[in-house]
Amino acid sequence: MALVTEELVLFGLVLVALGALALGLVELMWPRARRAWPARRPVAGRRAAPPAPPIPEPPPRLIVPGASPSLPMSVEELLEQAMCLVDFPLRALVLLHRADEQLGRLSVESARVEALQQRLTAAHAAVGCRLVAAGLAEQAVAPLTRVVSRTTLDGEEARRAREALASALGDIAEQRGLAIRRLARDGNTAAAITHGDQLLALLRGALDSGLTETELAGALASAQRVFTHLGVRRVVVAR
């Protein structure tokens, strides 16, 4: 009887050991099977992810008809670009300088050259007026002086250019006058007088270009107040 009991106990221990071994094998293999399961059998009701869209190729370079990317722009193209950029007057002014240089190389007097000169002067008037409106009085003086000194423009364009130049010079006289007074207050009288003479030279050049003393009355009065403050007598007259 004792022998039978010992055999039953041993048989039970063997079963327990086998069960523990089987449980360990299941726990070891189950994570691998769970990771591989979705790849073999997708979950019902779930759509597969769409493939990634292809990367688009960059568009071809835009070439303006009639323009070669390897050749410099013609005077006509520069003028067209400048008028398209009139709301960015500093950039437009650079294009007008280039157009002026190219036009100066055309030594042959022709109807084309005259027409381009007319267009260039009109473009200078438009860009100069835009510079004044943007508060860039110093930069507006050169293109507007060019327009006023020429007689190719008339009517409304010429009137606007003259008014814009007079307004720009009035602003410059006020701004430079403040700086000159500041120099004088700091004891730099010699430098103040030098800058005052430069202001007078600028106003005298505007008179020489065709503006009248009446049109420049505001700028001349500002300059006169500056020299009165400095205690120096200066007279601006047309040459």
C-alpha positions in Angstrom: 0.0 0.0 0.0 2.9 2.3 0.9 4.5 1.5 -2.5 1.4 2.5 -4.4 1.1 5.8 -2.5 4.7 6.7 -3.4 4.1 5.9 -7.1 1.0 8.2 -7.1 3.0 11.0 -5.5 5.8 10.7 -8.0 3.3 10.6 -10.9 1.7 13.8 -9.6 5.0 15.6 -9.3 5.8 14.6 -13.0 2.5 16.0 -14.1 3.1 19.3 -12.2 6.6 19.5 -13.8 5.2 18.9 -17.3 2.5 21.6 -16.7 5.0 24.1 -15.6 7.2 23.4 -18.6 4.2 23.7 -21.0 3.2 27.1 -19.4 6.7 28.4 -19.8 6.7 27.5 -23.5 3.4 29.2 -24.0 4.5 32.4 -22.4 7.7 32.4 -24.4 6.1 31.8 -27.8 2.9 33.9 -27.3 4.5 37.5 -27.8 6.1 36.4 -31.0 2.9 34.9 -32.4 0.9 38.0 -31.3 3.4 40.4 -33.2 3.3 38.2 -36.3 -0.5 37.8 -36.3 -1.5 41.2 -37.7 1.0 40.9 -40.5 -0.5 37.5 -41.5 -4.2 38.3 -41.0 -5.4 41.9 -40.9 -8.1 42.7 -38.4 -11.5 42.4 -39.9 -13.1 45.8 -40.7 -9.8 47.8 -40.7 -8.7 49.2 -44.0 -5.1 48.9 -45.0 -3.2 52.3 -44.9 -3.0 53.9 -48.3 0.4 54.0 -49.9 2.5 57.2 -49.5 1.9 59.7 -52.4 4.9 60.1 -54.7 7.1 63.2 -54.3 6.2 65.7 -57.0 8.9 66.9 -59.3 9.8 70.6 -59.3 8.1 72.6 -62.1 10.2 73.6 -65.0 11.9 77.0 -64.9 9.6 79.7 -66.2 11.0 81.5 -69.2 9.4 84.8 -70.3 8.7 84.8 -74.0 11.2 86.9 -75.9 13.7 87.0 -73.0 16.8 84.9 -72.8 18.0 84.0 -69.3 21.7 84.2 -70.5 21.4 87.7 -72.1 21.0 91.1 -70.3 17.5 92.7 -70.4 16.9 95.2 -73.1 15.9 98.8 -72.3 12.3 98.1 -73.1 12.3 95.1 -70.7 14.0 97.1 -68.0 11.4 99.9 -68.3 8.5 97.3 -68.2 10.0 95.7 -65.0 10.5 99.1 -63.4 6.9 100.1 -63.9 5.7 96.7 -62.5 7.8 97.4 -59.4 6.7 101.0 -59.0 5.2 100.2 -55.5 8.8 99.1 -54.6 10.4 102.4 -55.7 14.0 101.6 -54.6 14.1 98.4 -56.6 12.5 100.2 -59.5 15.1 103.0 -59.3 17.9 100.4 -59.7 16.3 99.2 -62.9 15.9 102.7 -64.2 19.7 103.3 -63.6 20.4 100.2 -65.7 18.0 101.3 -68.4 19.7 104.8 -68.5 23.1 103.2 -68.8 22.0 101.0 -71.7 20.2 103.8 -73.4 23.4 106.0 -73.2 25.2 103.3 -75.3 22.8 103.8 -78.1 24.6 106.6 -80.0 22.4 106.5 -83.1 19.7 109.1 -83.0 16.5 107.5 -84.1 12.8 107.5 -83.4 13.3 104.4 -81.1 15.9 106.2 -79.0 13.6 109.3 -78.6 10.7 107.1 -77.7 12.7 105.3 -75.1 14.0 108.6 -73.6 10.4 109.7 -73.3 9.4 106.5 -71.5 12.4 106.7 -69.3 11.6 110.2 -68.2 8.0 109.3 -67.5 9.2 106.3 -65.5 11.5 108.5 -63.4 8.6 110.8 -62.7 6.4 107.9 -61.5 9.1 106.4 -59.4 10.2 109.7 -58.0 6.7 110.6 -56.9 6.3 107.2 -55.3 9.6 107.7 -53.4 8.2 111.0 -52.0 5.0 109.4 -51.0 7.0 106.7 -49.2 8.9 109.3 -47.2 12.2 108.7 -49.1 12.8 112.4 -50.0 16.6 112.2 -50.3 16.3 109.3 -52.8 13.6 111.1 -54.8 15.7 114.2 -55.6 17.8 112.8 -58.4 15.0 111.2 -60.5 12.7 114.1 -60.1 15.4 116.7 -60.9 16.1 114.7 -64.0 12.4 115.0 -65.0 12.1 118.7 -64.1 15.3 119.7 -66.0 13.9 118.1 -69.2 11.1 119.5 -71.3 9.9 116.2 -72.8 7.1 115.9 -70.2 4.2 118.2 -70.1 0.7 118.4 -68.6 -0.2 116.5 -65.5 2.9 114.4 -65.3 5.2 117.4 -65.3 3.1 119.2 -62.7 3.1 116.2 -60.3 6.9 115.8 -60.7 7.5 119.5 -59.9 5.2 119.4 -56.9 6.8 116.2 -55.7 10.3 117.7 -56.0 9.4 120.8 -54.2 7.8 118.7 -51.4 10.9 116.5 -51.1 13.2 119.5 -50.9 11.0 121.0 -48.2 11.2 117.8 -46.1 14.9 117.7 -46.6 15.4 121.3 -45.5 13.4 120.6 -42.3 15.3 117.4 -41.5 18.7 118.7 -42.3 17.9 121.9 -40.4 17.2 119.9 -37.2 20.6 118.1 -37.6 22.4 121.4 -38.2 20.9 123.0 -35.1 21.9 119.9 -33.1 25.5 120.3 -34.3 25.5 123.9 -33.4 24.2 123.2 -29.9 26.9 120.6 -29.4 29.5 123.2 -30.3 30.3 121.9 -33.8 29.7 125.3 -35.5 32.1 124.7 -38.4 30.4 121.4 -39.2 27.0 123.0 -38.9 27.9 125.7 -41.4 29.4 123.1 -43.8 26.1 121.1 -43.8 24.2 124.3 -44.2 26.2 125.2 -47.3 25.5 121.8 -48.7 21.8 122.4 -48.2 22.0 125.6 -50.0 23.8 124.0 -52.9 21.0 121.4 -53.1 18.4 124.1 -53.3 20.4 126.2 -55.8 20.6 123.1 -58.0 16.8 122.7 -57.9 16.5 126.3 -59.0 18.9 125.7 -61.8 17.0 122.7 -62.9 13.8 124.7 -63.4 11.9 125.1 -60.1 11.0 128.6 -59.2 11.6 130.4 -56.0 7.9 130.4 -55.4 7.8 126.6 -55.6 10.7 126.4 -53.2 9.4 129.0 -50.8 9.0 126.5 -47.9 12.5 125.0 -48.4 14.2 128.4 -48.8 12.5 129.7 -45.6 13.7 126.6 -43.7 17.2 127.2 -44.9 17.1 130.9 -44.0 16.0 130.0 -40.4 18.9 127.6 -40.1 21.4 130.3 -41.0 19.8 132.9 -38.8 20.2 130.4 -35.9 23.8 130.0 -36.8 24.3 133.7 -37.1 25.6 133.4 -40.7 24.2 135.3 -43.7 23.5 133.3 -46.9 21.5 134.2 -49.9 20.2 131.6 -52.4 19.6 132.9 -55.9 19.1 131.3 -59.2 22.2 131.3 -61.4 
